[in-house]
Amino acid sequence: MGKFLFLKGDSGEGKTTLLFECLKPWHKIMGGFYSQRLLNEDGMTMGFRMVPADEEWIPAAAYKKGLSNIFIQRTEHGFQKNLQFFKTDGMEILRSSAQSRLCLLDEIGGVELFAPEFMEEVLCRIDSQIPCIGVLKSHKNLQSMRTRVPTEPDPDKLLRELEEKLEKRSNGRILTFDREKKEHIRAEIKEFLRECTEKEGKEPHDGKGLDL
């Protein structure tokens, strides 16, 4: 069984920014995904899409018609979720990470909670031999999302159940992100990566070595 480390905290605090900074030397050997915010010319959020972790890391990008892997999209009727995506292309992105050395899950605990097949695959990734690292949506962020995106009843219950499943596993941790503790958390992430490296006895082959 592998290991996992998740960050949890309020939106806009810098969780993903810190995570990407720490993971930059590992980019070429990572599988999994990250959630990309899509913005129009006025800076308005138009939706979110899932991007495979082995592609360029751009947390916020310009919205364009025809983009693939969009799971939340703004329409004339407000934001709409696309759960079918998680059952098809989302599953393929997750399964393709099976041959990677690290798996990025940034983030989990949002609308995908209503796609049980996808969530089962997430847990399979976490229980695999490949270390997983990422962001877990906080309850506050989930409630905020509900004010904009239609959801099935009681998503908070589903998020609590996910947290309980993770907490029962002895092979990982969930760190609560706090800007005042940023450097401490940075050290925790780097230590996690060191442990993963030492276990394999390898380093990322990016030609530059590790800057840990």
C-alpha positions in Angstrom: 0.0 0.0 0.0 1.2 3.5 -0.9 1.1 6.7 1.1 -1.0 9.8 0.8 -0.9 13.4 2.0 -3.8 15.9 1.5 -4.0 19.6 2.3 -7.4 21.0 3.4 -8.3 24.6 4.0 -10.3 27.6 2.8 -10.3 28.7 -0.8 -7.8 31.3 -1.9 -5.3 30.5 0.9 -2.6 29.2 -1.4 -2.8 25.4 -1.0 -2.5 24.5 -4.7 0.2 27.2 -5.2 2.3 25.7 -2.4 1.7 22.2 -3.6 2.8 23.0 -7.2 5.9 24.7 -5.9 7.0 21.7 -4.0 6.0 19.2 -6.8 7.7 21.1 -9.7 10.7 18.8 -9.8 8.4 15.8 -10.0 6.2 17.1 -12.8 7.4 14.7 -15.5 6.8 11.6 -13.4 3.4 12.5 -12.1 0.0 11.1 -12.9 -3.5 12.0 -11.7 -5.0 15.4 -12.3 -5.6 19.0 -11.1 -8.7 21.2 -11.4 -8.2 24.2 -13.6 -10.4 27.4 -13.2 -11.6 28.8 -16.5 -11.9 32.6 -16.8 -13.3 35.0 -19.3 -11.8 38.3 -20.4 -13.3 40.1 -17.4 -11.9 37.6 -14.9 -15.3 35.9 -14.4 -15.2 32.2 -13.6 -16.8 30.3 -16.5 -16.2 26.8 -15.2 -13.7 24.2 -14.2 -12.0 21.4 -16.1 -9.9 18.4 -15.1 -6.3 18.5 -16.5 -4.0 15.4 -16.5 -1.1 16.1 -14.2 1.5 15.3 -16.9 0.3 18.4 -18.8 1.4 22.0 -18.1 0.3 23.2 -14.7 -1.8 26.3 -15.2 -4.3 26.6 -12.3 -6.3 29.4 -14.1 -6.7 29.6 -17.8 -8.7 31.5 -20.4 -12.1 30.0 -21.2 -12.6 28.9 -24.8 -15.5 27.1 -26.4 -14.7 23.5 -27.2 -12.4 22.9 -24.3 -12.4 19.2 -23.2 -12.7 17.8 -19.7 -15.0 20.5 -18.3 -17.0 19.2 -15.3 -18.6 22.5 -14.2 -19.6 25.2 -16.7 -21.4 28.5 -16.5 -24.6 28.7 -18.7 -27.4 31.1 -19.2 -29.1 29.2 -16.4 -26.2 29.4 -14.0 -23.5 26.8 -13.3 -24.2 23.3 -14.4 -22.2 20.1 -13.4 -21.4 17.3 -15.8 -21.3 14.1 -13.8 -21.1 12.0 -16.9 -17.5 13.3 -17.4 -16.4 11.6 -14.2 -17.8 8.2 -15.4 -15.9 8.4 -18.7 -12.9 10.6 -19.4 -12.4 11.3 -15.6 -12.1 7.6 -15.0 -9.6 7.3 -17.8 -7.4 10.1 -16.5 -7.3 8.4 -13.1 -6.6 5.0 -14.4 -3.8 6.3 -16.6 -1.9 7.3 -13.5 -1.4 3.6 -12.6 2.0 3.6 -14.2 3.1 6.9 -12.6 5.5 7.3 -9.7 3.4 9.9 -8.0 -0.3 10.6 -8.2 -1.7 14.2 -7.9 -5.3 14.6 -6.8 -6.1 18.3 -6.8 -8.8 18.5 -5.7 -11.3 15.9 -4.4 -14.4 16.4 -2.4 -16.5 18.5 -4.8 -19.2 17.6 -7.4 -17.4 14.3 -8.0 -18.8 13.1 -4.7 -22.0 12.4 -6.7 -20.1 10.1 -9.1 -19.6 6.9 -6.9 -17.7 5.0 -9.6 -15.2 7.8 -9.8 -14.8 8.1 -6.0 -14.2 4.3 -5.8 -11.4 4.8 -8.4 -10.0 7.6 -6.3 -9.8 5.3 -3.3 -8.2 2.6 -5.4 -5.5 5.1 -6.4 -5.0 6.0 -2.8 -4.7 2.3 -1.8 -2.3 1.5 -4.6 1.5 1.3 -4.4 1.8 4.8 -5.9 2.0 7.7 -3.3 -0.8 10.2 -3.7 -0.7 13.9 -2.8 -3.3 16.6 -3.3 -6.0 18.8 -1.9 -9.2 17.8 -0.1 -12.1 20.3 -0.4 -13.1 21.8 3.0 -16.7 21.8 4.2 -16.7 25.6 4.0 -15.7 25.5 0.3 -18.2 22.8 -0.4 -21.0 24.9 1.1 -19.9 27.9 -0.9 -19.9 25.7 -4.1 -23.5 24.7 -3.3 -24.7 28.3 -3.6 -23.6 28.4 -7.2 -23.7 24.8 -8.5 -26.9 22.6 -8.2 -26.1 19.5 -6.1 -27.8 16.4 -4.9 -29.0 16.5 -1.2 -26.5 16.5 1.7 -23.1 16.7 -0.1 -21.6 17.6 3.4 -22.5 14.0 4.5 -20.6 12.5 1.6 -17.6 14.7 2.3 -17.6 13.6 5.9 -17.8 10.0 4.8 -14.8 10.5 2.5 -12.8 12.1 5.3 -13.7 9.2 7.6 -12.5 6.7 5.0 -9.2 8.5 4.7 -8.7 8.9 8.4 -9.2 5.2 9.0 -6.4 4.5 6.7 -3.1 4.3 8.5 -0.9 5.2 5.5 -1.6 8.9 5.2 -2.4 12.3 6.7 -4.7 15.3 6.1 -3.0 18.6 7.0 -5.2 21.7 7.7 -3.7 24.5 5.7 -3.0 27.9 7.4 -1.0 30.7 5.9 0.7 31.3 9.2 1.9 27.6 9.1 2.8 27.7 5.4 6.5 27.0 5.9 5.8 24.2 8.3 3.5 22.6 5.8 6.0 23.1 3.0 8.5 21.2 5.1 5.9 18.4 5.7 5.3 18.1 2.0 9.0 17.9 1.2 9.5 15.3 3.9 6.7 13.3 2.4 8.4 13.4 -1.0 11.7 12.4 0.5 10.1 9.4 2.1 8.6 8.4 -1.2 11.9 8.8 -2.9 13.8 6.9 -0.3 11.3 4.0 -0.5 11.9 3.7 -4.3 15.6 4.6 -4.2 15.1 6.8 -7.2 15.0 10.5 -8.1 13.0 12.3 -10.8 14.8 12.2 -14.1 14.4 15.8 -15.1 18.1 16.5 -15.6 18.2 18.9 -12.7 17.9 16.6 -9.7 15.7 17.5 -6.8 15.5 20.9 -5.1 14.1 19.7 -1.8 
